[in-house]
Amino acid sequence: QVQLVESGGGLVQAGGSLRLSCAASGSIFSRNIMGWYRQAPGKQRELVARVTSGGSTNYADSVKGRFTISRDNAKNTVALVMNSLIPEDTAVYYCSLQTSFTTYWGKGTLVTVSS
């Protein structure tokens, strides 16, 4: 089993920045993809950004140039730095860890961007 614990959400004004962190623990395969998804009220969960254990990244078009994902393989952590936040970024953000067999999810952290 793998446990994911997120931190760093909160309330921020439009144009501001936040940093989300996620720590994974348990039986973790070395080859995996860690990422961040978000779900806004009334909408489906969507990919924000993800990074492979080899360091390859991909981002949703809506956050390119504003968000940066990074990971520390030694510590099994992943971070998401969010700049130039807009109200449309308001959502619950979920950390994920994907292996060849399954995907694990954190409980989520709320990010609220006020206009």
N, C-alpha and C positions, 0 to 999 in steps of 0.2 A: 504493500500500500504506500501511496505517496500523499503527503499533506502539503498544502500550499496556504501560506498566510500572507495576505496583502496588508499594506499600510500606506499612509500618505494621502488619502483622499481628504476632501474638505470643501469649504466654500471659498471661492476666489472671484474677483471682479474680472470682467472681460478685459483681455489684454495681458492678464497676469500669467503666472507660471505655477506649476505643481510638479512634484516628483513622486511617482508611485514606486513602491518596492514590493517584491514578493520573494519569500524564502521557501524553498522546497526542502522537505525532509522525508526520510523513509528509504524504500528500495528504489533507487533511481538508476535507470539505464543510462550509460554514458552518452549514447546517441539519442538525442531527443530534440524537440522543438519547444521552446518556451515562448509564451506570448501573452498578449493582452487583448481581451475582447471587451465590448461594452454593450450595454442594453439600456436604451432610453425608454421612458414610459410609453407603453403602447406600441413599441417597436420590437423587432426581432434582434437577437444578439448578433453582433457583427464584429468582424476582425478589425482590430486597430493596428497592431503591429506584431511581428513575431521574429524570432531569431533562432537559427539552428545552433547545435552544439559546435559547429564549425565556424559560426560567426556570420553566416549569410542572413540578411534581413529582408523583410518586405513590409510595406506599409499600405494602409488604405489610402486611396487618393485624397480623401478629405483631410488627412493629417500630415501628408508629405510636406516636408519643409518646416513643420512646426513641432512635431514630436520626434523623439529619438529613443530607440530601444537599445539596451545593452545588457550583457549578462556576465556573470563571473562563474565559470564552470567549477572552479575549486570550491566555491562557497554555495553552489547551487542557488544562485539568486539571479533575478532579472529585475531591471528597473526601466521605468518609462518617464522620461523628462518631457513635460508638456509645456510648450511656450505659446504665446499669442492665443490664449484660450478664448473661445467664443461661446456664447450661450448654447449653441448646438452641440457642444462637447459635453453637456450635462448628461450624465448617465451613471449607472453602476458599472464599475470597471472590474473585470474578472481576470485573474491570472490563470494561465493554463500551462500544462505540461503534457505534450503529446509524444507517445512512443509508438512503436510499430503495432502495439496491441491495443492501446486504449488512450483516452485523454482524461487527465485529471483536472479538476477545477477548484479554485479557491472560493471562498464565500462571497467575495466581492467587497468593493469599497466605493462609497458614493462620492462622486465629483459633481459639484454644483457651480456653474459659472453664471454670475449675475450680470445683467446688462447695465 
